[in-house]
């Protein structure tokens, strides 16, 4: 089983099982026992199709005699994989892409389909230098029209195209150095000595950018708990809260634990952190991460963030409230989000406000409440905060000390096309003494 077949299996799972691309490629890479090089190719193939599906369909359709919707679904999957290699890959010969697609069609469809696939892809290869430009941004960047218009509402006309472009670019892999065990300079030296491409992050303290390392979980430095993967935007949650050693912290929606780990490191593994999640199976993820990093101050437990816990009232120096959201800030890492139903977004602010209202009860006088999301939709961000403040005059926004946002009034929205981070919202609220 090669990379192309693995990518096709994952693509079929995304279509038939509504699977997420990241989970599907992990499952089928493990099933097919691909080596690191083939696994990387399979992932790139899958993500190239998911990220560019509408653009690929636009070009495939131009070489069909019939309609795209009349194709056998698996044949369309095969065509998309082949077209992605021809149009988006520099180092894959077009002939190899065509031949593999034809072979897949013979095995999974029929000889007539194989002939169609051969004709479409060969014509695409011959004419790829003279293909017409897509008529609109939604097709050019494979962003469905409703999502594109929502993003326009979020960032405006000027930033819309840069944002859409960023969604189809591979983000840098950023890791947080576990300074409980090693300094950033020492970890950089260790990784470099092992021929792993790494450099100091340009503005996020104690973070490194790693390139071309393959599976990070296989690195000895990872096994030894010297770092964990975390986007700089999420890293800034702990920075915004200005956590100190000895504090008592609650992370109410913490899985898989990155913000709790950053908090523990900032607190020098002293004080206490209660890390909660609604789902029981995610609690072990937090515990395993803390064990690997050598963090002892985290207690992980199952808890619904919207349900009251009497003994926690007024007990915490800081409550981190990273609420469930639409996820529209992480499309570059989860490209299939763009194709999901947007109908549920309308009900999210009510859920988010309910969680924020409940978590506010746990903040002691003079303590901090940090509200965050991985979306850029204003109604889920500032809209929720303003609704909260109307009913909670004892809280006020407080400016955050953040390296990339020197001036803020207590809230900030980060964008991949501006800050090089995930799309992310942060708001620091201080409770009156």
C-alpha positions as CSV (number, residue, x, y, z in Angstrom):
1,X,0.0,0.0,0.0
2,X,1.5,3.3,-1.1
3,X,0.9,7.0,-0.1
4,X,-1.6,7.6,-2.9
5,X,-3.8,4.6,-1.9
6,X,-3.6,5.7,1.8
7,X,-4.6,9.2,0.9
8,X,-7.5,7.9,-1.2
9,X,-8.7,5.7,1.7
10,X,-8.6,8.8,4.0
11,X,-10.4,10.9,1.4
12,X,-13.2,8.3,1.1
13,X,-13.5,8.2,4.9
14,X,-13.9,12.0,4.9
15,X,-16.7,11.7,2.4
16,X,-18.6,8.7,3.6
17,X,-18.1,8.9,7.4
18,X,-17.8,12.6,7.8
19,X,-14.4,12.0,9.3
20,X,-12.0,14.8,10.0
21,X,-9.0,14.8,7.7
22,X,-6.4,14.9,10.5
23,X,-7.9,11.9,12.2
24,X,-8.5,9.9,9.0
25,X,-4.9,10.3,7.8
26,X,-3.5,9.2,11.1
27,X,-5.8,6.1,11.1
28,X,-5.0,5.0,7.6
29,X,-1.3,5.8,7.8
30,X,-1.1,3.5,10.8
31,X,-3.2,0.8,9.1
32,X,-1.0,0.8,6.0
33,X,2.2,1.0,8.0
34,X,3.7,3.7,5.9
35,X,7.3,4.8,6.6
36,X,7.9,8.5,7.5
37,X,8.4,9.6,3.9
38,X,5.3,7.9,2.5
39,X,3.2,9.0,5.5
40,X,4.2,12.6,4.9
41,X,3.3,12.3,1.2
42,X,0.0,10.8,2.0
43,X,-0.8,13.6,4.4
44,X,0.2,16.2,1.9
45,X,-1.9,14.6,-0.8
46,X,-5.0,14.5,1.4
47,X,-4.7,18.0,2.7
48,X,-4.0,19.4,-0.9
49,X,-7.3,17.9,-2.0
50,X,-9.3,19.1,1.1
51,X,-7.8,22.6,1.0
52,X,-8.3,23.0,-2.8
53,X,-11.4,20.9,-3.5
54,X,-13.5,23.6,-5.1
55,X,-10.6,24.8,-7.3
56,X,-9.8,21.2,-8.4
57,X,-13.5,20.6,-9.2
58,X,-13.5,23.8,-11.3
59,X,-10.7,22.6,-13.5
60,X,-11.8,18.9,-13.6
61,X,-15.3,20.0,-14.7
62,X,-13.8,21.9,-17.7
63,X,-12.5,18.6,-19.2
64,X,-15.6,16.5,-18.6
65,X,-18.3,16.0,-21.2
66,X,-20.9,15.4,-18.5
67,X,-21.5,16.9,-15.1
68,X,-19.3,16.6,-12.1
69,X,-22.2,15.5,-9.9
70,X,-22.9,12.5,-12.2
71,X,-19.5,10.9,-11.6
72,X,-19.2,7.9,-9.4
73,X,-18.0,9.4,-6.0
74,X,-14.8,7.3,-5.8
75,X,-13.9,8.4,-9.4
76,X,-14.2,12.0,-8.4
77,X,-12.0,11.3,-5.4
78,X,-9.4,9.8,-7.7
79,X,-9.6,12.7,-10.1
80,X,-9.2,15.2,-7.3
81,X,-6.0,13.4,-6.1
82,X,-4.6,13.2,-9.6
83,X,-5.4,16.9,-10.4
84,X,-3.9,18.0,-7.1
85,X,-0.6,16.4,-8.0
86,X,-0.6,17.8,-11.5
87,X,-1.5,21.4,-10.4
88,X,-0.1,21.7,-7.0
89,X,3.0,19.4,-6.7
90,X,6.3,20.4,-8.2
91,X,8.3,17.2,-7.7
92,X,5.7,14.6,-8.8
93,X,5.8,13.8,-12.5
94,X,2.5,14.3,-14.2
95,X,2.8,10.8,-15.8
96,X,3.1,9.2,-12.4
97,X,0.0,11.0,-11.1
98,X,-2.0,9.9,-14.2
99,X,-0.8,6.3,-14.1
100,X,-1.6,5.9,-10.4
101,X,-5.0,7.4,-10.8
102,X,-5.8,5.1,-13.8
103,X,-4.7,2.1,-11.8
104,X,-6.9,3.1,-8.8
105,X,-9.8,3.5,-11.1
106,X,-9.4,0.0,-12.6
107,X,-9.2,-1.5,-9.1
108,X,-12.0,0.6,-7.4
109,X,-14.3,1.5,-10.3
110,X,-14.3,0.0,-13.8
111,X,-12.4,0.2,-17.1
112,X,-14.7,2.9,-18.5
113,X,-14.0,5.1,-15.5
114,X,-10.2,4.4,-15.9
115,X,-10.5,5.7,-19.5
116,X,-12.3,8.8,-18.4
117,X,-9.7,9.5,-15.6
118,X,-6.9,9.0,-18.1
119,X,-8.4,11.5,-20.6
120,X,-9.3,14.2,-18.1
121,X,-5.9,14.1,-16.3
122,X,-3.8,14.0,-19.5
123,X,-5.7,16.9,-20.9
124,X,-5.3,18.8,-17.6
125,X,-1.6,18.1,-17.7
126,X,-1.2,19.3,-21.3
127,X,-3.1,22.5,-20.7
128,X,-2.1,23.4,-17.1
129,X,0.0,26.4,-18.2
130,X,-3.0,28.0,-19.9
131,X,-5.9,27.3,-17.5
132,X,-8.3,30.2,-16.9
133,X,-8.4,32.0,-13.6
134,X,-11.3,31.1,-11.3
135,X,-14.1,33.6,-11.6
136,X,-14.4,34.3,-7.8
137,X,-12.5,34.2,-4.6
138,X,-14.6,31.4,-3.2
139,X,-13.5,29.0,-6.0
140,X,-9.9,30.3,-6.1
141,X,-9.4,29.5,-2.4
142,X,-12.0,26.7,-2.1
143,X,-13.9,28.5,0.5
144,X,-17.7,28.0,0.2
145,X,-19.6,31.2,-0.5
146,X,-21.4,31.3,3.0
147,X,-18.0,30.9,4.7
148,X,-16.4,33.5,2.5
149,X,-19.1,36.0,3.3
150,X,-18.9,35.3,7.0
151,X,-15.1,35.8,6.9
152,X,-15.6,39.0,5.0
153,X,-17.9,40.1,7.9
154,X,-15.1,39.2,10.3
155,X,-12.1,40.9,8.7
156,X,-13.4,43.2,6.0
157,X,-12.7,43.4,2.3
158,X,-9.0,44.4,2.6
159,X,-8.0,41.3,4.6
160,X,-10.4,38.8,3.1
161,X,-8.1,37.5,0.3
162,X,-5.0,37.4,2.4
163,X,-6.9,35.5,5.0
164,X,-8.3,33.0,2.5
165,X,-4.8,32.5,1.0
166,X,-3.4,31.8,4.5
167,X,-5.9,29.0,5.0
168,X,-4.3,27.0,2.2
169,X,-0.7,27.6,3.3
170,X,1.1,25.2,5.5
171,X,1.6,26.7,9.0
172,X,4.9,26.6,10.7
173,X,5.2,24.0,13.5
174,X,5.7,25.9,16.7
175,X,6.7,24.2,19.9
176,X,6.7,25.5,23.5
177,X,10.0,24.7,25.3
178,X,9.5,23.1,28.7
179,X,11.7,25.4,30.7
180,X,11.1,23.3,33.7
181,X,13.6,20.9,32.1
182,X,15.7,22.8,29.6
183,X,16.3,26.3,28.2
184,X,15.3,27.3,24.7
185,X,18.9,27.7,23.7
186,X,19.8,24.3,25.0
187,X,16.9,22.6,23.2
188,X,17.8,24.4,20.0
189,X,21.3,23.2,20.2
190,X,20.2,19.6,20.9
191,X,17.7,19.6,17.9
192,X,20.3,21.1,15.6
193,X,22.9,18.5,16.6
194,X,20.4,15.8,15.5
195,X,20.0,17.6,12.1
196,X,16.5,18.8,12.9
197,X,15.6,22.2,11.4
198,X,14.8,24.5,14.2
199,X,15.0,28.2,14.9
200,X,14.0,30.6,17.7
201,X,10.5,31.9,17.2
202,X,10.7,35.5,16.1
203,X,8.5,37.0,18.9
204,X,7.1,34.3,21.1
205,X,9.3,33.7,24.2
206,X,10.6,30.2,24.8
207,X,9.2,28.9,21.5
208,X,10.9,27.2,18.6
209,X,9.9,26.8,15.0
210,X,10.6,23.3,13.7
211,X,10.6,22.4,10.0
212,X,10.8,19.0,8.2
213,X,11.2,16.9,11.3
214,X,8.6,14.2,10.4
215,X,6.7,12.8,13.4
216,X,7.6,14.9,16.4
217,X,6.4,12.1,18.7
218,X,9.3,10.0,17.5
219,X,12.0,12.5,18.6
220,X,13.8,11.7,21.8
221,X,13.5,15.3,23.0
222,X,9.7,14.9,22.7
223,X,9.7,11.6,24.7
224,X,11.8,13.3,27.3
225,X,9.2,16.0,27.7
226,X,11.5,18.8,26.6
227,X,8.7,20.5,24.5
228,X,5.1,20.2,23.4
229,X,3.4,21.5,20.3
230,X,1.4,24.8,20.8
231,X,0.5,27.6,18.4
232,X,1.8,31.0,19.6
233,X,-1.7,32.3,19.8
234,X,-2.6,29.6,22.4
235,X,0.7,30.2,24.1
236,X,-0.3,33.8,24.7
237,X,-3.3,32.8,26.8
238,X,-1.0,32.0,29.7
239,X,1.1,35.1,29.0
240,X,-2.0,37.3,28.9
241,X,-3.1,36.0,32.3
242,X,0.3,37.0,33.8
243,X,0.4,33.9,36.0
244,X,2.8,33.7,38.9
245,X,4.3,30.9,41.0
246,X,2.0,29.6,43.7
247,X,-1.2,30.7,42.1
248,X,-4.4,28.6,42.1
249,X,-5.7,28.3,38.5
250,X,-8.7,26.8,36.9
251,X,-8.6,25.8,33.2
252,X,-12.3,25.0,32.5
253,X,-12.1,23.6,29.0
254,X,-8.5,22.4,28.9
255,X,-8.1,19.3,26.7
256,X,-5.7,18.4,25.3
257,X,-4.0,20.5,27.9
258,X,-1.7,23.0,26.2
259,X,-2.9,26.1,28.1
260,X,-2.6,24.2,31.4
261,X,0.9,23.1,30.5
262,X,1.9,26.7,29.7
263,X,0.3,27.9,32.9
264,X,2.3,25.3,34.9
265,X,5.5,26.3,33.3
266,X,4.8,30.0,33.9
267,X,4.1,29.1,37.6
268,X,7.3,27.1,37.8
269,X,5.4,24.0,38.7
270,X,4.1,25.4,42.0
271,X,0.6,26.3,43.2
272,X,-2.2,24.3,41.6
273,X,-4.0,23.9,38.3
274,X,-7.4,22.3,38.0
275,X,-7.8,21.2,34.3
276,X,-11.3,20.2,33.3
277,X,-13.0,18.8,30.2
278,X,-16.5,17.7,29.4
279,X,-15.4,14.4,27.9
280,X,-14.0,11.6,30.1
281,X,-11.7,10.2,27.5
282,X,-9.8,13.5,27.2
283,X,-8.9,13.6,30.8
284,X,-6.2,10.9,30.3
285,X,-4.8,13.0,27.4
286,X,-4.2,15.8,29.9
287,X,-2.7,13.5,32.5
288,X,-0.4,11.8,30.0
289,X,0.9,15.1,28.7
290,X,1.6,16.4,32.2
291,X,3.4,13.2,33.1
292,X,5.6,13.4,30.0
293,X,6.5,17.1,30.8
294,X,7.2,16.4,34.4
295,X,4.4,18.7,35.6
296,X,3.0,17.8,39.0
297,X,0.6,20.6,39.8
298,X,-2.1,19.7,37.4
299,X,-5.2,17.8,38.5
300,X,-7.3,16.7,35.6
301,X,-11.0,16.0,36.1
302,X,-14.3,15.7,34.1
303,X,-16.5,18.7,34.5
304,X,-19.1,20.6,32.5
305,X,-18.0,24.2,32.3
306,X,-21.6,25.4,32.5
307,X,-22.5,23.5,35.6
308,X,-21.8,25.1,39.1
309,X,-19.4,23.7,41.6
310,X,-20.1,25.2,45.0
311,X,-16.7,24.7,46.6
312,X,-15.0,26.5,43.8
313,X,-16.8,29.8,44.3
314,X,-14.3,32.7,44.8
315,X,-11.4,30.2,45.1
316,X,-9.2,30.9,42.1
317,X,-6.6,33.5,41.3
318,X,-7.2,33.0,37.6
319,X,-9.8,31.1,35.5
320,X,-8.9,30.3,31.9
321,X,-12.1,30.0,29.9
322,X,-11.3,28.8,26.4
323,X,-14.8,28.0,25.3
324,X,-16.2,25.7,22.5
325,X,-16.5,27.7,19.3
326,X,-16.9,27.5,15.6
327,X,-13.2,26.9,15.0
328,X,-13.0,29.3,12.1
329,X,-9.6,30.5,13.3
330,X,-7.9,27.2,12.6
331,X,-9.0,26.4,9.1
332,X,-5.4,26.3,8.0
333,X,-4.9,23.3,10.3
334,X,-8.3,21.8,10.0
335,X,-9.2,22.7,6.4
336,X,-12.4,20.6,6.4
337,X,-14.0,23.1,8.8
338,X,-14.8,25.3,5.8
339,X,-17.2,22.6,4.5
340,X,-19.1,22.0,7.7
341,X,-22.6,23.3,8.3
342,X,-22.6,26.9,9.6
343,X,-26.1,26.6,10.9
344,X,-24.9,25.8,14.4
345,X,-22.9,29.0,14.8
346,X,-25.9,31.1,15.7
347,X,-26.4,29.2,18.9
348,X,-22.8,29.2,20.1
349,X,-22.7,32.7,21.7
350,X,-25.5,31.6,24.1
351,X,-23.5,28.5,25.1
352,X,-20.3,30.5,25.4
353,X,-21.9,33.2,27.6
354,X,-23.4,30.5,29.9
355,X,-20.0,29.0,30.4
356,X,-18.4,32.4,31.0
357,X,-21.1,33.4,33.5
358,X,-20.6,30.3,35.5
359,X,-16.8,30.4,35.4
360,X,-16.8,34.0,36.7
361,X,-18.2,32.8,40.0
362,X,-14.9,31.0,40.7
363,X,-12.7,34.1,40.4
364,X,-11.6,35.5,43.8
365,X,-11.6,39.3,44.4
366,X,-8.8,40.9,42.4
367,X,-8.4,37.7,40.3
368,X,-8.4,37.3,36.5
369,X,-10.8,35.7,34.1
370,X,-9.4,35.0,30.7
371,X,-11.9,34.4,27.9
372,X,-10.5,32.9,24.6
373,X,-11.7,31.2,21.5
374,X,-10.0,29.8,18.3
375,X,-12.5,31.7,16.1
376,X,-12.5,35.2,14.6
377,X,-16.3,35.6,14.5
378,X,-17.1,38.8,16.5
379,X,-20.4,37.5,17.8
380,X,-18.5,34.7,19.5
381,X,-15.8,37.0,20.9
382,X,-16.4,40.6,21.7
383,X,-20.1,40.1,21.5
384,X,-20.1,37.5,24.3
385,X,-17.7,39.6,26.4
386,X,-19.9,42.7,26.1
387,X,-23.0,40.7,27.0
388,X,-21.1,39.4,30.1
389,X,-20.0,42.8,31.2
390,X,-23.5,44.2,31.1
391,X,-24.5,41.7,33.8
392,X,-21.2,41.7,35.7
393,X,-20.2,45.3,36.6
394,X,-17.6,43.8,39.1
395,X,-15.4,42.8,36.1
396,X,-13.5,45.1,33.8
397,X,-11.2,44.7,30.8
398,X,-7.6,45.0,31.6
399,X,-4.8,45.6,29.1
400,X,-2.7,42.4,28.4
401,X,1.1,42.3,28.2
402,X,1.6,40.5,24.9
403,X,4.8,40.6,22.8
404,X,3.1,41.1,19.4
405,X,0.2,43.4,20.6
406,X,1.9,46.1,22.6
407,X,-1.2,48.2,22.7
408,X,-4.6,46.7,23.6
409,X,-7.5,47.6,25.8
410,X,-7.9,44.1,27.2
411,X,-9.0,42.2,24.1
412,X,-7.2,41.1,20.9
413,X,-8.0,39.2,17.7
414,X,-5.1,37.4,16.1
415,X,-5.1,36.5,12.4
416,X,-2.9,34.0,10.4
417,X,-2.4,36.5,7.6
418,X,-1.3,39.3,10.0
419,X,0.3,37.7,13.0
420,X,1.3,34.3,11.6
421,X,-0.7,32.5,14.3
422,X,-4.0,30.7,14.4
423,X,-7.1,32.9,14.3
424,X,-7.6,33.5,18.0
425,X,-9.4,35.8,20.4
426,X,-8.2,36.8,23.9
427,X,-9.8,39.0,26.5
428,X,-8.5,39.6,30.0
429,X,-11.1,40.5,32.6
430,X,-10.2,41.6,36.2
431,X,-12.5,41.3,39.1
432,X,-12.8,44.2,41.5
433,X,-11.2,43.8,44.9
